[in-house]
Amino acid sequence: MTPGTRFELAFFAALLPEDFARIVAGDCTHGFELFPGSTEVKPFSFETSTACESFDQLISNEIPSNFTFQFDMPEAPLRLVAFE
């Protein structure tokens, strides 16, 4: 993948919190990751701590259905640039 490439992860059906926990896990203190506990686990970060706090608050109330990530380098975390 070319650095700067963006891609979306979208869910077409509403997820229950326990299903979402298999896809995304973590918190702003320790960081978040996609696919926790799998061989494909990938950490992701945010552009600002405010974005992380907004995401953390959102997932405590509802599960987002669309995520936009940006790939920068293979060894770097993905960057979550948008969610809704």
N, CA, C and O atoms as a CHARMM CRD file, in Angstrom:
* protein
*
  336
    1    1 MET  N      0.84300  -1.16000   0.00000 PROA 1      0.00000
    2    1 MET  CA     0.00000   0.00000   0.00000 PROA 1      0.00000
    3    1 MET  C      0.90300   1.24200   0.00000 PROA 1      0.00000
    4    1 MET  O      1.94200   1.25900   0.65900 PROA 1      0.00000
    5    2 THR  N      0.50900   2.24900  -0.72200 PROA 2      0.00000
    6    2 THR  CA     1.25100   3.49200  -0.81200 PROA 2      0.00000
    7    2 THR  C      0.99600   4.34900   0.43100 PROA 2      0.00000
    8    2 THR  O     -0.15200   4.48100   0.85600 PROA 2      0.00000
    9    3 PRO  N      2.05900   4.94100   1.03000 PROA 3      0.00000
   10    3 PRO  CA     1.83800   5.83400   2.16800 PROA 3      0.00000
   11    3 PRO  C      0.80700   6.91700   1.83500 PROA 3      0.00000
   12    3 PRO  O      0.82500   7.48900   0.74500 PROA 3      0.00000
   13    4 GLY  N     -0.07400   7.18400   2.77100 PROA 4      0.00000
   14    4 GLY  CA    -1.13300   8.16400   2.56500 PROA 4      0.00000
   15    4 GLY  C     -2.42700   7.57000   2.03600 PROA 4      0.00000
   16    4 GLY  O     -3.43100   8.27400   1.92500 PROA 4      0.00000
   17    5 THR  N     -2.41600   6.27200   1.70300 PROA 5      0.00000
   18    5 THR  CA    -3.62100   5.60600   1.20200 PROA 5      0.00000
   19    5 THR  C     -4.67800   5.56500   2.29600 PROA 5      0.00000
   20    5 THR  O     -4.38900   5.21700   3.44100 PROA 5      0.00000
   21    6 ARG  N     -5.88800   5.91900   1.93600 PROA 6      0.00000
   22    6 ARG  CA    -7.01700   5.84300   2.87300 PROA 6      0.00000
   23    6 ARG  C     -7.94200   4.71700   2.45000 PROA 6      0.00000
   24    6 ARG  O     -8.10600   4.43900   1.26200 PROA 6      0.00000
   25    7 PHE  N     -8.54000   4.08000   3.43200 PROA 7      0.00000
   26    7 PHE  CA    -9.51600   3.03100   3.15500 PROA 7      0.00000
   27    7 PHE  C    -10.58900   3.06500   4.22400 PROA 7      0.00000
   28    7 PHE  O    -10.38000   3.57100   5.32600 PROA 7      0.00000
   29    8 GLU  N    -11.74500   2.51500   3.87400 PROA 8      0.00000
   30    8 GLU  CA   -12.88000   2.50200   4.79500 PROA 8      0.00000
   31    8 GLU  C    -13.16600   1.09900   5.28900 PROA 8      0.00000
   32    8 GLU  O    -12.99100   0.11200   4.57500 PROA 8      0.00000
   33    9 LEU  N    -13.60600   1.04300   6.51900 PROA 9      0.00000
   34    9 LEU  CA   -14.12300  -0.17200   7.12300 PROA 9      0.00000
   35    9 LEU  C    -15.55100   0.16700   7.51200 PROA 9      0.00000
   36    9 LEU  O    -15.78200   0.98200   8.40600 PROA 9      0.00000
   37   10 ALA  N    -16.51300  -0.46000   6.83700 PROA 10     0.00000
   38   10 ALA  CA   -17.91900  -0.12700   7.05700 PROA 10     0.00000
   39   10 ALA  C    -18.68600  -1.37200   7.47500 PROA 10     0.00000
   40   10 ALA  O    -18.44500  -2.47100   6.97500 PROA 10     0.00000
   41   11 PHE  N    -19.61900  -1.17600   8.40700 PROA 11     0.00000
   42   11 PHE  CA   -20.49700  -2.24500   8.86600 PROA 11     0.00000
   43   11 PHE  C    -21.90200  -1.91000   8.40100 PROA 11     0.00000
   44   11 PHE  O    -22.40800  -0.82000   8.66800 PROA 11     0.00000
   45   12 PHE  N    -22.52300  -2.83300   7.71500 PROA 12     0.00000
   46   12 PHE  CA   -23.84500  -2.58100   7.15200 PROA 12     0.00000
   47   12 PHE  C    -24.96700  -3.00100   8.08900 PROA 12     0.00000
   48   12 PHE  O    -26.12700  -2.63800   7.88900 PROA 12     0.00000
   49   13 ALA  N    -24.61600  -3.75800   9.10100 PROA 13     0.00000
   50   13 ALA  CA   -25.59800  -4.14400  10.11800 PROA 13     0.00000
   51   13 ALA  C    -25.11400  -3.60200  11.46200 PROA 13     0.00000
   52   13 ALA  O    -23.91100  -3.50200  11.70100 PROA 13     0.00000
   53   14 ALA  N    -26.03700  -3.26100  12.31700 PROA 14     0.00000
   54   14 ALA  CA   -25.66700  -2.75700  13.64100 PROA 14     0.00000
   55   14 ALA  C    -24.94400  -3.85600  14.42200 PROA 14     0.00000
   56   14 ALA  O    -25.35700  -5.01500  14.41300 PROA 14     0.00000
   57   15 LEU  N    -23.87200  -3.47500  15.08900 PROA 15     0.00000
   58   15 LEU  CA   -23.10400  -4.42600  15.88400 PROA 15     0.00000
   59   15 LEU  C    -23.45300  -4.29200  17.35700 PROA 15     0.00000
   60   15 LEU  O    -23.70200  -3.19300  17.85400 PROA 15     0.00000
   61   16 LEU  N    -23.46700  -5.40000  18.03100 PROA 16     0.00000
   62   16 LEU  CA   -23.60200  -5.40600  19.47700 PROA 16     0.00000
   63   16 LEU  C    -22.23300  -5.09900  20.07200 PROA 16     0.00000
   64   16 LEU  O    -21.21400  -5.38000  19.44200 PROA 16     0.00000
   65   17 PRO  N    -22.18900  -4.52500  21.27800 PROA 17     0.00000
   66   17 PRO  CA   -20.89000  -4.20000  21.88200 PROA 17     0.00000
   67   17 PRO  C    -19.91800  -5.38100  21.94100 PROA 17     0.00000
   68   17 PRO  O    -18.72000  -5.20400  21.72200 PROA 17     0.00000
   69   18 GLU  N    -20.41900  -6.58000  22.23300 PROA 18     0.00000
   70   18 GLU  CA   -19.51900  -7.73400  22.31300 PROA 18     0.00000
   71   18 GLU  C    -18.95600  -8.11900  20.94200 PROA 18     0.00000
   72   18 GLU  O    -17.83600  -8.62400  20.85700 PROA 18     0.00000
   73   19 ASP  N    -19.71700  -7.88800  19.87100 PROA 19     0.00000
   74   19 ASP  CA   -19.20500  -8.13400  18.52000 PROA 19     0.00000
   75   19 ASP  C    -18.17600  -7.07600  18.14300 PROA 19     0.00000
   76   19 ASP  O    -17.14400  -7.38800  17.54900 PROA 19     0.00000
   77   20 PHE  N    -18.46200  -5.82400  18.49000 PROA 20     0.00000
   78   20 PHE  CA   -17.53600  -4.73600  18.20100 PROA 20     0.00000
   79   20 PHE  C    -16.20700  -4.94200  18.92800 PROA 20     0.00000
   80   20 PHE  O    -15.15200  -4.59700  18.39600 PROA 20     0.00000
   81   21 ALA  N    -16.24800  -5.50300  20.13900 PROA 21     0.00000
   82   21 ALA  CA   -15.03300  -5.74100  20.92700 PROA 21     0.00000
   83   21 ALA  C    -14.10500  -6.75100  20.25100 PROA 21     0.00000
   84   21 ALA  O    -12.91100  -6.78800  20.55100 PROA 21     0.00000
   85   22 ARG  N    -14.63100  -7.55800  19.35700 PROA 22     0.00000
   86   22 ARG  CA   -13.77900  -8.49200  18.59300 PROA 22     0.00000
   87   22 ARG  C    -13.09700  -7.79900  17.42000 PROA 22     0.00000
   88   22 ARG  O    -12.15000  -8.33000  16.83900 PROA 22     0.00000
   89   23 ILE  N    -13.58600  -6.60200  17.07500 PROA 23     0.00000
   90   23 ILE  CA   -13.03900  -5.85400  15.94600 PROA 23     0.00000
   91   23 ILE  C    -12.14700  -4.71100  16.41000 PROA 23     0.00000
   92   23 ILE  O    -11.09100  -4.46100  15.82700 PROA 23     0.00000
   93   24 VAL  N    -12.57900  -4.01600  17.46700 PROA 24     0.00000
   94   24 VAL  CA   -11.82900  -2.87300  18.00000 PROA 24     0.00000
   95   24 VAL  C    -11.73900  -3.00400  19.51600 PROA 24     0.00000
   96   24 VAL  O    -12.73700  -3.28800  20.17900 PROA 24     0.00000
   97   25 ALA  N    -10.54300  -2.79800  20.06200 PROA 25     0.00000
   98   25 ALA  CA   -10.36200  -2.83300  21.51400 PROA 25     0.00000
   99   25 ALA  C     -9.35200  -1.77100  21.92100 PROA 25     0.00000
  100   25 ALA  O     -8.50000  -1.36500  21.13100 PROA 25     0.00000
  101   26 GLY  N     -9.46100  -1.33600  23.15800 PROA 26     0.00000
  102   26 GLY  CA    -8.48500  -0.41300  23.70900 PROA 26     0.00000
  103   26 GLY  C     -9.10200   0.80100  24.34000 PROA 26     0.00000
  104   26 GLY  O    -10.31400   0.88000  24.53900 PROA 26     0.00000
  105   27 ASP  N     -8.23500   1.75900  24.65600 PROA 27     0.00000
  106   27 ASP  CA    -8.65400   3.03400  25.22400 PROA 27     0.00000
  107   27 ASP  C     -7.58600   4.07400  24.89700 PROA 27     0.00000
  108   27 ASP  O     -6.53100   3.74700  24.35300 PROA 27     0.00000
  109   28 CYS  N     -7.87100   5.32700  25.23300 PROA 28     0.00000
  110   28 CYS  CA    -6.95500   6.41800  24.88900 PROA 28     0.00000
  111   28 CYS  C     -5.64400   6.34000  25.66400 PROA 28     0.00000
  112   28 CYS  O     -4.62600   6.85000  25.19500 PROA 28     0.00000
  113   29 THR  N     -5.64500   5.72600  26.81800 PROA 29     0.00000
  114   29 THR  CA    -4.42100   5.61300  27.61800 PROA 29     0.00000
  115   29 THR  C     -3.46300   4.57700  27.04800 PROA 29     0.00000
  116   29 THR  O     -2.26500   4.83100  26.93100 PROA 29     0.00000
  117   30 HSD  N     -3.99100   3.40800  26.69300 PROA 30     0.00000
  118   30 HSD  CA    -3.14600   2.30100  26.23300 PROA 30     0.00000
  119   30 HSD  C     -3.12900   2.14200  24.72400 PROA 30     0.00000
  120   30 HSD  O     -2.31900   1.38500  24.19000 PROA 30     0.00000
  121   31 GLY  N     -4.00900   2.84300  24.03200 PROA 31     0.00000
  122   31 GLY  CA    -4.08000   2.74500  22.58600 PROA 31     0.00000
  123   31 GLY  C     -5.18100   1.79600  22.13800 PROA 31     0.00000
  124   31 GLY  O     -5.69000   0.99300  22.92000 PROA 31     0.00000
  125   32 PHE  N     -5.53300   1.90500  20.87900 PROA 32     0.00000
  126   32 PHE  CA    -6.55700   1.05800  20.27700 PROA 32     0.00000
  127   32 PHE  C     -5.93200   0.14300  19.24200 PROA 32     0.00000
  128   32 PHE  O     -4.85700   0.42600  18.71400 PROA 32     0.00000
  129   33 GLU  N     -6.61300  -0.95700  18.95800 PROA 33     0.00000
  130   33 GLU  CA    -6.16800  -1.84700  17.89200 PROA 33     0.00000
  131   33 GLU  C     -7.35700  -2.48100  17.19200 PROA 33     0.00000
  132   33 GLU  O     -8.42400  -2.68400  17.77200 PROA 33     0.00000
  133   34 LEU  N     -7.13000  -2.78300  15.92300 PROA 34     0.00000
  134   34 LEU  CA    -8.10100  -3.52500  15.12300 PROA 34     0.00000
  135   34 LEU  C     -7.82000  -5.00400  15.27600 PROA 34     0.00000
  136   34 LEU  O     -6.66300  -5.41300  15.37500 PROA 34     0.00000
  137   35 PHE  N     -8.85200  -5.79700  15.29700 PROA 35     0.00000
  138   35 PHE  CA    -8.77200  -7.25500  15.35400 PROA 35     0.00000
  139   35 PHE  C     -7.92100  -7.76900  16.51700 PROA 35     0.00000
  140   35 PHE  O     -6.99600  -8.55600  16.31400 PROA 35     0.00000
  141   36 PRO  N     -8.23900  -7.31600  17.74400 PROA 36     0.00000
  142   36 PRO  CA    -7.45700  -7.74500  18.91100 PROA 36     0.00000
  143   36 PRO  C     -7.49500  -9.25700  19.09400 PROA 36     0.00000
  144   36 PRO  O     -8.51100  -9.90700  18.84400 PROA 36     0.00000
  145   37 GLY  N     -6.37400  -9.79500  19.53200 PROA 37     0.00000
  146   37 GLY  CA    -6.29700 -11.23200  19.79200 PROA 37     0.00000
  147   37 GLY  C     -6.15700 -12.08700  18.55700 PROA 37     0.00000
  148   37 GLY  O     -6.17000 -13.31400  18.65800 PROA 37     0.00000
  149   38 SER  N     -6.02300 -11.47200  17.38400 PROA 38     0.00000
  150   38 SER  CA    -5.86800 -12.25200  16.15400 PROA 38     0.00000
  151   38 SER  C     -4.43500 -12.10600  15.63200 PROA 38     0.00000
  152   38 SER  O     -3.65400 -11.29900  16.13700 PROA 38     0.00000
  153   39 THR  N     -4.11900 -12.88400  14.63700 PROA 39     0.00000
  154   39 THR  CA    -2.79200 -12.76000  14.01100 PROA 39     0.00000
  155   39 THR  C     -2.71400 -11.52800  13.12100 PROA 39     0.00000
  156   39 THR  O     -1.62900 -11.14800  12.68200 PROA 39     0.00000
  157   40 GLU  N     -3.84900 -10.90600  12.85300 PROA 40     0.00000
  158   40 GLU  CA    -3.90600  -9.71200  11.99700 PROA 40     0.00000
  159   40 GLU  C     -4.06000  -8.42500  12.80300 PROA 40     0.00000
  160   40 GLU  O     -4.42700  -7.39500  12.23700 PROA 40     0.00000
  161   41 VAL  N     -3.78800  -8.45500  14.11000 PROA 41     0.00000
  162   41 VAL  CA    -3.96600  -7.28100  14.95900 PROA 41     0.00000
  163   41 VAL  C     -3.15200  -6.10200  14.40500 PROA 41     0.00000
  164   41 VAL  O     -2.00500  -6.26400  13.98900 PROA 41     0.00000
  165   42 LYS  N     -3.76900  -4.91900  14.41000 PROA 42     0.00000
  166   42 LYS  CA    -3.09100  -3.72100  13.90200 PROA 42     0.00000
  167   42 LYS  C     -3.44700  -2.54000  14.79900 PROA 42     0.00000
  168   42 LYS  O     -4.62000  -2.18400  14.90600 PROA 42     0.00000
  169   43 PRO  N     -2.45700  -1.92500  15.44500 PROA 43     0.00000
  170   43 PRO  CA    -2.74800  -0.74500  16.24900 PROA 43     0.00000
  171   43 PRO  C     -3.17800   0.42500  15.38000 PROA 43     0.00000
  172   43 PRO  O     -2.79400   0.52600  14.21400 PROA 43     0.00000
  173   44 PHE  N     -3.97800   1.30600  15.96300 PROA 44     0.00000
  174   44 PHE  CA    -4.30200   2.54000  15.24400 PROA 44     0.00000
  175   44 PHE  C     -4.25800   3.71000  16.20000 PROA 44     0.00000
  176   44 PHE  O     -4.45300   3.56000  17.40600 PROA 44     0.00000
  177   45 SER  N     -3.99800   4.87800  15.63900 PROA 45     0.00000
  178   45 SER  CA    -3.86000   6.09800  16.42500 PROA 45     0.00000
  179   45 SER  C     -4.81200   7.15600  15.87500 PROA 45     0.00000
  180   45 SER  O     -5.57100   6.90600  14.93800 PROA 45     0.00000
  181   46 PHE  N     -4.75500   8.32000  16.46400 PROA 46     0.00000
  182   46 PHE  CA    -5.62700   9.43000  16.09600 PROA 46     0.00000
  183   46 PHE  C     -4.77000  10.64900  15.79300 PROA 46     0.00000
  184   46 PHE  O     -3.62900  10.74600  16.24500 PROA 46     0.00000
  185   47 GLU  N     -5.32600  11.57800  15.02600 PROA 47     0.00000
  186   47 GLU  CA    -4.58800  12.78800  14.70500 PROA 47     0.00000
  187   47 GLU  C     -4.37900  13.65400  15.94500 PROA 47     0.00000
  188   47 GLU  O     -3.35500  14.32800  16.05900 PROA 47     0.00000
  189   48 THR  N     -5.33400  13.64600  16.87500 PROA 48     0.00000
  190   48 THR  CA    -5.22800  14.44400  18.09900 PROA 48     0.00000
  191   48 THR  C     -5.79000  13.65000  19.26700 PROA 48     0.00000
  192   48 THR  O     -6.54900  12.69900  19.07900 PROA 48     0.00000
  193   49 SER  N     -5.41100  14.04900  20.46900 PROA 49     0.00000
  194   49 SER  CA    -5.97300  13.37200  21.64500 PROA 49     0.00000
  195   49 SER  C     -7.46200  13.66100  21.76800 PROA 49     0.00000
  196   49 SER  O     -8.21000  12.85100  22.31800 PROA 49     0.00000
  197   50 THR  N     -7.89800  14.81300  21.26000 PROA 50     0.00000
  198   50 THR  CA    -9.31800  15.14800  21.28200 PROA 50     0.00000
  199   50 THR  C    -10.11600  14.15500  20.43900 PROA 50     0.00000
  200   50 THR  O    -11.21100  13.74700  20.82600 PROA 50     0.00000
  201   51 ALA  N     -9.57100  13.77000  19.29800 PROA 51     0.00000
  202   51 ALA  CA   -10.24100  12.78200  18.44200 PROA 51     0.00000
  203   51 ALA  C    -10.33700  11.44500  19.16000 PROA 51     0.00000
  204   51 ALA  O    -11.35400  10.75800  19.06100 PROA 51     0.00000
  205   52 CYS  N     -9.28800  11.07100  19.88100 PROA 52     0.00000
  206   52 CYS  CA    -9.32000   9.81600  20.63400 PROA 52     0.00000
  207   52 CYS  C    -10.39800   9.87900  21.71300 PROA 52     0.00000
  208   52 CYS  O    -11.16500   8.93200  21.88400 PROA 52     0.00000
  209   53 GLU  N    -10.45400  10.98500  22.43300 PROA 53     0.00000
  210   53 GLU  CA   -11.45500  11.13700  23.48700 PROA 53     0.00000
  211   53 GLU  C    -12.87400  11.10900  22.91400 PROA 53     0.00000
  212   53 GLU  O    -13.77000  10.51800  23.51600 PROA 53     0.00000
  213   54 SER  N    -13.08400  11.73900  21.76200 PROA 54     0.00000
  214   54 SER  CA   -14.39800  11.72000  21.10900 PROA 54     0.00000
  215   54 SER  C    -14.77500  10.30100  20.71400 PROA 54     0.00000
  216   54 SER  O    -15.92000   9.88600  20.89900 PROA 54     0.00000
  217   55 PHE  N    -13.81500   9.55400  20.17000 PROA 55     0.00000
  218   55 PHE  CA   -14.05300   8.17400  19.76600 PROA 55     0.00000
  219   55 PHE  C    -14.38200   7.32500  20.98900 PROA 55     0.00000
  220   55 PHE  O    -15.33000   6.54100  20.96600 PROA 55     0.00000
  221   56 ASP  N    -13.60700   7.47800  22.04700 PROA 56     0.00000
  222   56 ASP  CA   -13.81500   6.70900  23.27100 PROA 56     0.00000
  223   56 ASP  C    -15.20500   6.97200  23.84700 PROA 56     0.00000
  224   56 ASP  O    -15.87400   6.03800  24.29000 PROA 56     0.00000
  225   57 GLN  N    -15.64300   8.21800  23.84700 PROA 57     0.00000
  226   57 GLN  CA   -16.98200   8.55700  24.33900 PROA 57     0.00000
  227   57 GLN  C    -18.06200   7.97800  23.43500 PROA 57     0.00000
  228   57 GLN  O    -19.07000   7.46400  23.92000 PROA 57     0.00000
  229   58 LEU  N    -17.85600   8.06100  22.11800 PROA 58     0.00000
  230   58 LEU  CA   -18.84500   7.54900  21.17400 PROA 58     0.00000
  231   58 LEU  C    -19.05500   6.05300  21.36200 PROA 58     0.00000
  232   58 LEU  O    -20.19700   5.59600  21.43200 PROA 58     0.00000
  233   59 ILE  N    -17.97000   5.27800  21.44500 PROA 59     0.00000
  234   59 ILE  CA   -18.14300   3.82500  21.52300 PROA 59     0.00000
  235   59 ILE  C    -18.72400   3.37700  22.85800 PROA 59     0.00000
  236   59 ILE  O    -19.18500   2.24200  22.98000 PROA 59     0.00000
  237   60 SER  N    -18.70800   4.24800  23.85600 PROA 60     0.00000
  238   60 SER  CA   -19.35800   3.86700  25.11100 PROA 60     0.00000
  239   60 SER  C    -20.88100   4.00800  25.00500 PROA 60     0.00000
  240   60 SER  O    -21.61400   3.46000  25.82900 PROA 60     0.00000
  241   61 ASN  N    -21.35900   4.74600  23.98900 PROA 61     0.00000
  242   61 ASN  CA   -22.79300   4.96700  23.80800 PROA 61     0.00000
  243   61 ASN  C    -23.37500   4.28500  22.57600 PROA 61     0.00000
  244   61 ASN  O    -24.49600   3.77600  22.61500 PROA 61     0.00000
  245   62 GLU  N    -22.63000   4.27400  21.50400 PROA 62     0.00000
  246   62 GLU  CA   -23.10200   3.63800  20.26800 PROA 62     0.00000
  247   62 GLU  C    -21.91300   3.15600  19.46000 PROA 62     0.00000
  248   62 GLU  O    -20.79300   3.64100  19.62400 PROA 62     0.00000
  249   63 ILE  N    -22.17000   2.20300  18.59100 PROA 63     0.00000
  250   63 ILE  CA   -21.10600   1.62900  17.77100 PROA 63     0.00000
  251   63 ILE  C    -21.08300   2.34800  16.42600 PROA 63     0.00000
  252   63 ILE  O    -22.09400   2.36300  15.72400 PROA 63     0.00000
  253   64 PRO  N    -19.95100   2.94300  16.05200 PROA 64     0.00000
  254   64 PRO  CA   -19.86900   3.58100  14.73200 PROA 64     0.00000
  255   64 PRO  C    -20.04700   2.53300  13.63000 PROA 64     0.00000
  256   64 PRO  O    -19.73600   1.35700  13.82100 PROA 64     0.00000
  257   65 SER  N    -20.54000   2.96800  12.50100 PROA 65     0.00000
  258   65 SER  CA   -20.73700   2.02900  11.39300 PROA 65     0.00000
  259   65 SER  C    -19.73900   2.25000  10.26100 PROA 65     0.00000
  260   65 SER  O    -19.65800   1.43900   9.33900 PROA 65     0.00000
  261   66 ASN  N    -18.98300   3.33800  10.32600 PROA 66     0.00000
  262   66 ASN  CA   -18.04900   3.63400   9.24400 PROA 66     0.00000
  263   66 ASN  C    -16.76900   4.23800   9.81300 PROA 66     0.00000
  264   66 ASN  O    -16.80900   5.17900  10.60600 PROA 66     0.00000
  265   67 PHE  N    -15.64300   3.68500   9.39800 PROA 67     0.00000
  266   67 PHE  CA   -14.33500   4.15400   9.83800 PROA 67     0.00000
  267   67 PHE  C    -13.49200   4.44200   8.60600 PROA 67     0.00000
  268   67 PHE  O    -13.52800   3.67900   7.64100 PROA 67     0.00000
  269   68 THR  N    -12.74100   5.52300   8.62600 PROA 68     0.00000
  270   68 THR  CA   -11.78100   5.80400   7.55800 PROA 68     0.00000
  271   68 THR  C    -10.39500   5.81800   8.18300 PROA 68     0.00000
  272   68 THR  O    -10.10800   6.60900   9.08200 PROA 68     0.00000
  273   69 PHE  N     -9.54400   4.92900   7.69100 PROA 69     0.00000
  274   69 PHE  CA    -8.17000   4.81100   8.17200 PROA 69     0.00000
  275   69 PHE  C     -7.20800   5.30400   7.10700 PROA 69     0.00000
  276   69 PHE  O     -7.50700   5.28000   5.91300 PROA 69     0.00000
  277   70 GLN  N     -6.04200   5.75200   7.56400 PROA 70     0.00000
  278   70 GLN  CA    -4.97500   6.10800   6.64000 PROA 70     0.00000
  279   70 GLN  C     -3.76800   5.25700   6.96200 PROA 70     0.00000
  280   70 GLN  O     -3.37700   5.12100   8.12100 PROA 70     0.00000
  281   71 PHE  N     -3.17900   4.68100   5.92100 PROA 71     0.00000
  282   71 PHE  CA    -1.96500   3.88700   6.02600 PROA 71     0.00000
  283   71 PHE  C     -0.78000   4.80700   5.76300 PROA 71     0.00000
  284   71 PHE  O     -0.77600   5.54800   4.78000 PROA 71     0.00000
  285   72 ASP  N      0.22400   4.76400   6.63600 PROA 72     0.00000
  286   72 ASP  CA     1.41300   5.57000   6.39800 PROA 72     0.00000
  287   72 ASP  C      2.63900   4.71000   6.11300 PROA 72     0.00000
  288   72 ASP  O      3.28600   4.89100   5.08200 PROA 72     0.00000
  289   73 MET  N      2.97200   3.78100   7.00300 PROA 73     0.00000
  290   73 MET  CA     4.10000   2.87200   6.80500 PROA 73     0.00000
  291   73 MET  C      3.74400   1.53600   7.43900 PROA 73     0.00000
  292   73 MET  O      2.97200   1.50200   8.39700 PROA 73     0.00000
  293   74 PRO  N      4.29400   0.42000   6.92200 PROA 74     0.00000
  294   74 PRO  CA     3.92200  -0.89600   7.46900 PROA 74     0.00000
  295   74 PRO  C      4.14400  -1.01800   8.97500 PROA 74     0.00000
  296   74 PRO  O      3.33000  -1.63900   9.65800 PROA 74     0.00000
  297   75 GLU  N      5.20700  -0.45200   9.50400 PROA 75     0.00000
  298   75 GLU  CA     5.48500  -0.61200  10.93500 PROA 75     0.00000
  299   75 GLU  C      4.77600   0.43300  11.80700 PROA 75     0.00000
  300   75 GLU  O      4.78300   0.31700  13.03200 PROA 75     0.00000
  301   76 ALA  N      4.17100   1.43900  11.19500 PROA 76     0.00000
  302   76 ALA  CA     3.46200   2.48400  11.93800 PROA 76     0.00000
  303   76 ALA  C      1.99800   2.08600  12.14700 PROA 76     0.00000
  304   76 ALA  O      1.42800   1.35300  11.34000 PROA 76     0.00000
  305   77 PRO  N      1.39900   2.57200  13.22900 PROA 77     0.00000
  306   77 PRO  CA    -0.03400   2.31800  13.40500 PROA 77     0.00000
  307   77 PRO  C     -0.83500   2.95800  12.27200 PROA 77     0.00000
  308   77 PRO  O     -0.42500   3.96300  11.69300 PROA 77     0.00000
  309   78 LEU  N     -1.97300   2.36200  11.97200 PROA 78     0.00000
  310   78 LEU  CA    -2.90800   3.03200  11.07500 PROA 78     0.00000
  311   78 LEU  C     -3.36200   4.29800  11.78000 PROA 78     0.00000
  312   78 LEU  O     -3.24200   4.40900  13.00000 PROA 78     0.00000
  313   79 ARG  N     -3.87700   5.24100  11.02800 PROA 79     0.00000
  314   79 ARG  CA    -4.40600   6.45500  11.64200 PROA 79     0.00000
  315   79 ARG  C     -5.89900   6.51200  11.35000 PROA 79     0.00000
  316   79 ARG  O     -6.30600   6.46800  10.18900 PROA 79     0.00000
  317   80 LEU  N     -6.70800   6.60900  12.38200 PROA 80     0.00000
  318   80 LEU  CA    -8.15600   6.75800  12.21500 PROA 80     0.00000
  319   80 LEU  C     -8.42800   8.23500  11.96300 PROA 80     0.00000
  320   80 LEU  O     -8.23500   9.07000  12.84700 PROA 80     0.00000
  321   81 VAL  N     -8.87800   8.55000  10.74900 PROA 81     0.00000
  322   81 VAL  CA    -9.06500   9.95700  10.39100 PROA 81     0.00000
  323   81 VAL  C    -10.52500  10.38500  10.41100 PROA 81     0.00000
  324   81 VAL  O    -10.80900  11.58200  10.44600 PROA 81     0.00000
  325   82 ALA  N    -11.46500   9.42900  10.39100 PROA 82     0.00000
  326   82 ALA  CA   -12.88900   9.76400  10.46200 PROA 82     0.00000
  327   82 ALA  C    -13.66600   8.54900  10.95700 PROA 82     0.00000
  328   82 ALA  O    -13.29300   7.40200  10.70900 PROA 82     0.00000
  329   83 PHE  N    -14.76100   8.83600  11.66600 PROA 83     0.00000
  330   83 PHE  CA   -15.64800   7.77000  12.12000 PROA 83     0.00000
  331   83 PHE  C    -17.02700   8.35700  12.32500 PROA 83     0.00000
  332   83 PHE  O    -17.18000   9.51400  12.71700 PROA 83     0.00000
  333   84 GLU  N    -18.03400   7.53400  12.05200 PROA 84     0.00000
  334   84 GLU  CA   -19.42600   7.95700  12.25600 PROA 84     0.00000
  335   84 GLU  C    -20.32100   6.76200  12.46500 PROA 84     0.00000
  336   84 GLU  O    -21.52700   6.91900  12.65300 PROA 84     0.00000
